Amino acid sequence: MRFALLLPLIVLLASCDKQKQTAKKLSSTTWYIDSYKITDSEGLTSTTVASGTMDFGDCEQPNNCPYSINIAYTVNGLNKIIDEKGYVDYVEKGDYMQVKNYGSGDVLLTSYKYRILTRTKTDLQLEYTDSLSHTHSLIFKQP
């Protein structure tokens, strides 16, 4: 009976630890885009030419960690730019990060969730699905 009461507490503590580990690993790092792939709702994939960075500010806690992203890419002959800054919350056992993009006057512009597929010292792979059901896969590297 005691074990049944302790098990949820152990799971909760372990998930908080993983969220903190993710925050620590990404804290104060700059990642350079290596590959950007978009898969549409019908499964057609386009790999694009991309350049830019994603920066994570100093943060060892899993909530309200500063970030900025500035990436330029071309898809279907159209030039696109992602230029955002805001805060990240590491959620769902550190496997996801909820990104909140703020404009001037601290107005929330967008909020979406990246799935963290890979996170090593040299590689970071993120994925998110946009409002058109297109899956965006971003692969970053560190020198």
C-alpha positions in Angstrom: 0.0 0.0 0.0 2.8 2.5 0.8 4.5 1.8 -2.5 1.3 2.7 -4.3 1.4 6.0 -2.6 5.1 6.7 -3.3 5.0 5.8 -7.0 3.2 8.9 -8.2 5.6 11.1 -6.1 8.6 9.4 -7.6 7.3 9.8 -11.1 6.6 13.5 -10.5 10.0 14.2 -9.1 11.7 12.3 -12.0 9.8 14.4 -14.6 10.7 17.6 -12.9 14.3 16.6 -12.9 14.2 15.8 -16.6 12.7 19.3 -17.3 15.5 20.9 -15.2 18.1 18.9 -17.1 16.8 20.1 -20.4 16.7 23.7 -19.2 20.3 23.4 -18.0 21.6 21.7 -21.2 20.1 24.4 -23.4 20.9 27.3 -21.1 23.3 29.9 -22.6 23.7 28.1 -25.9 23.6 29.2 -29.6 22.5 26.7 -32.2 23.1 27.0 -35.9 20.4 25.7 -38.3 21.8 22.9 -40.4 18.6 21.6 -42.0 15.0 22.6 -42.3 12.4 20.2 -43.6 8.6 20.8 -44.1 6.1 17.9 -44.5 2.7 18.9 -45.7 -0.6 17.3 -44.5 -0.5 14.8 -47.5 3.0 13.6 -46.6 5.0 15.5 -49.3 8.3 16.7 -47.9 10.4 19.7 -48.9 14.0 20.2 -47.6 14.8 23.8 -47.7 18.0 25.9 -47.7 18.2 27.7 -44.3 20.5 29.9 -42.3 20.4 31.4 -38.9 20.5 30.7 -35.2 18.4 29.8 -32.2 19.7 31.2 -28.9 18.8 30.1 -25.4 19.5 32.5 -22.5 20.8 31.7 -19.1 18.3 29.5 -17.4 18.5 26.5 -15.1 14.8 26.3 -14.2 12.3 24.8 -16.6 10.0 27.9 -16.8 10.3 31.3 -18.5 13.7 30.7 -20.1 14.6 33.4 -22.6 15.1 32.4 -26.2 15.4 34.0 -29.6 15.3 32.6 -33.1 16.4 34.2 -36.4 16.2 31.9 -39.4 15.8 32.6 -43.1 14.7 29.8 -45.4 13.2 29.3 -48.9 10.3 27.0 -49.6 8.5 26.7 -53.0 10.5 29.7 -54.3 9.3 31.9 -51.4 11.8 33.5 -48.9 10.6 33.2 -45.3 12.0 34.5 -42.1 11.4 33.4 -38.5 12.4 36.2 -36.2 11.1 35.8 -32.7 12.1 36.3 -29.1 10.4 35.4 -25.9 10.3 32.6 -23.3 10.3 28.9 -23.2 8.7 26.5 -20.7 10.1 22.9 -20.8 7.0 20.7 -20.4 6.0 17.0 -20.5 9.1 15.6 -18.9 11.4 17.9 -20.8 10.4 16.3 -24.1 8.6 19.4 -25.3 9.1 23.1 -25.1 6.3 25.6 -25.1 7.5 28.7 -26.9 5.9 32.1 -26.2 6.8 34.8 -28.7 6.4 38.4 -27.5 6.3 41.6 -29.5 6.9 45.2 -28.3 5.2 46.1 -25.1 5.3 42.4 -24.0 2.3 41.5 -26.1 2.0 37.8 -26.7 2.1 37.2 -30.5 2.3 33.4 -30.8 2.6 30.4 -28.7 3.3 26.9 -29.9 5.0 23.7 -28.8 8.2 22.2 -30.2 8.8 18.5 -29.7 12.5 17.9 -28.7 13.6 14.9 -30.8 17.3 15.1 -30.2 19.3 17.0 -27.6 23.0 16.3 -27.4 26.1 18.5 -26.9 26.3 19.0 -30.7 22.9 18.3 -32.1 19.4 19.7 -31.4 16.4 18.5 -33.5 13.0 20.2 -33.0 9.7 19.6 -34.6 6.4 21.4 -34.6 3.1 21.4 -36.5 1.6 24.6 -37.8 -2.0 25.6 -38.2 -2.1 24.2 -41.7 -1.0 20.7 -40.4 2.5 21.1 -41.9 5.2 19.5 -39.8 8.4 21.6 -39.5 11.6 19.7 -38.6 14.6 21.9 -37.7 18.0 20.4 -37.1 20.6 22.6 -35.4 24.3 22.0 -34.8 26.9 23.5 -32.5 30.5 23.9 -33.7 
